[in-house]
Amino acid sequence: MRTQVAIVGAGPAGLLLSQLLHLRGVDSVVLESRDRAYVERRQRAGMLEQGTVDVLRSSGVGERLDREGLTHHGLELRFGGAGHRIPLTELTGGRTVTIYAQTEIVKDLIAARLAAGGDVRFGAEALAVDTGAPSVTFRQDGETRTLDCDVIAGCDGFHGVGRAAVPGLRTYERDYPYAWLGVLAEVAPSTDELVYAHSERGFALHSLRSPRVSRLYLQVDPGDAIEAWPDERIWSELRARFATSDGWELRDGPIVEKSITPMRSFVAEPMRHDRLFLAGDAAHIVPPTGAKGLNLAISDVIVLAEALVARYDEGSDKLLDAYSATCLKRVWRAQQFASWMTTLLHRDPAGDSFEHRRQLAYLDYLVASKAAATTLAENYVGAAPTL
């Protein structure tokens, strides 16, 4: 077996990379250890920056996104019993963010790749990668095979084989003293835009999935068990943290999915070794408060696709050689923003009253100052990937 680019992982990053390369005449094979049904229902973040939406449209998978995605022009910061709107579009020269679930992006990309005759192999577990004479050894249907290639793209997540194949990696990480309890509820959202709430009881986030489905999050202890959070406790705590002095009401309904996710920051450098290039969670993880994880993964593969096209069309490795440095510049900016949002909005687990008052003072400044609000808005909507 041989291809130009072997892509390990059929998440949004790996699938989009395959689609972008296909549109520019570069062959690829995508290897995914899970089956198609699992991949298409794997829940992840769903807030898309303007640049992410633009590239999905230009790559031919924007039709359903445009029809079903929820475009937002602002977000709300809620604290002290009152809500304060940050007008994202007004502060960023017209940019927006869009809510469209990662499951739907994956479905759209899989459909596009298969319709074009793309080679996406589900149930193909990558066992090892050879970065020198590039190849991926994988097992599918009980048979072990080798896929030879020119380049390997490791889009296989934090626990994949890609990062483990890079010698001498420098890693930087931080664990946060809080986790998110996330729920998916079959109830119409109680808001038209995302609500980030800071309260003495802890952080809460009201997001959306569709006009009929809500996504909500609660700050909890990383050691909490999901069994300690029955549905009624979740709704009671959400109502308390979102409470306002004007009587705003939170709609509740059947919770169809819930999980607890610890929060951490992680970066591995460099993102390239020999002919292996890491992208997405294989190289970096951000706390979800700033909604950057999916967008960073998309940004990585946009940069990688352009670099690979330059190699095949022009015979130049200049962009490939700059890949790691180019991506890491954006990664560290996103880490800074996500960490700042996280520490600003989450309640100190030790109940430090000084820290709480400090947070409130900055939140007051943030909603009163156009300059401060613009800084938040520019980071939140994100910049278009550049080379």
Secondary structure as GFF3:
##gff-version 3
##sequence-region A 1 387
A	DSSP	beta_strand	5	8	.	.	.	ID=ss1
A	DSSP	alpha_helix	12	23	.	.	.	ID=ss2
A	DSSP	beta_strand	28	32	.	.	.	ID=ss3
A	DSSP	alpha_helix	36	41	.	.	.	ID=ss4
A	DSSP	beta_strand	47	49	.	.	.	ID=ss5
A	DSSP	alpha_helix	50	58	.	.	.	ID=ss6
A	DSSP	alpha_helix	63	68	.	.	.	ID=ss7
A	DSSP	beta_strand	70	72	.	.	.	ID=ss8
A	DSSP	beta_strand	75	79	.	.	.	ID=ss9
A	DSSP	beta_strand	82	86	.	.	.	ID=ss10
A	DSSP	alpha_helix	88	91	.	.	.	ID=ss11
A	DSSP	beta_strand	97	99	.	.	.	ID=ss12
A	DSSP	alpha_helix	102	115	.	.	.	ID=ss13
A	DSSP	beta_strand	119	122	.	.	.	ID=ss14
A	DSSP	beta_strand	124	130	.	.	.	ID=ss15
A	DSSP	beta_strand	135	140	.	.	.	ID=ss16
A	DSSP	beta_strand	143	148	.	.	.	ID=ss17
A	DSSP	beta_strand	151	154	.	.	.	ID=ss18
A	DSSP	alpha_helix	161	164	.	.	.	ID=ss19
A	DSSP	beta_strand	170	185	.	.	.	ID=ss20
A	DSSP	beta_strand	195	197	.	.	.	ID=ss21
A	DSSP	beta_strand	204	210	.	.	.	ID=ss22
A	DSSP	beta_strand	213	220	.	.	.	ID=ss23
A	DSSP	three_ten_helix	226	228	.	.	.	ID=ss24
A	DSSP	alpha_helix	231	242	.	.	.	ID=ss25
A	DSSP	beta_strand	255	269	.	.	.	ID=ss26
A	DSSP	beta_strand	272	273	.	.	.	ID=ss27
A	DSSP	beta_strand	276	278	.	.	.	ID=ss28
A	DSSP	three_ten_helix	280	282	.	.	.	ID=ss29
A	DSSP	beta_strand	284	285	.	.	.	ID=ss30
A	DSSP	three_ten_helix	288	290	.	.	.	ID=ss31
A	DSSP	alpha_helix	293	314	.	.	.	ID=ss32
A	DSSP	alpha_helix	318	321	.	.	.	ID=ss33
A	DSSP	alpha_helix	323	345	.	.	.	ID=ss34
A	DSSP	alpha_helix	353	368	.	.	.	ID=ss35
A	DSSP	alpha_helix	370	381	.	.	.	ID=ss36
###
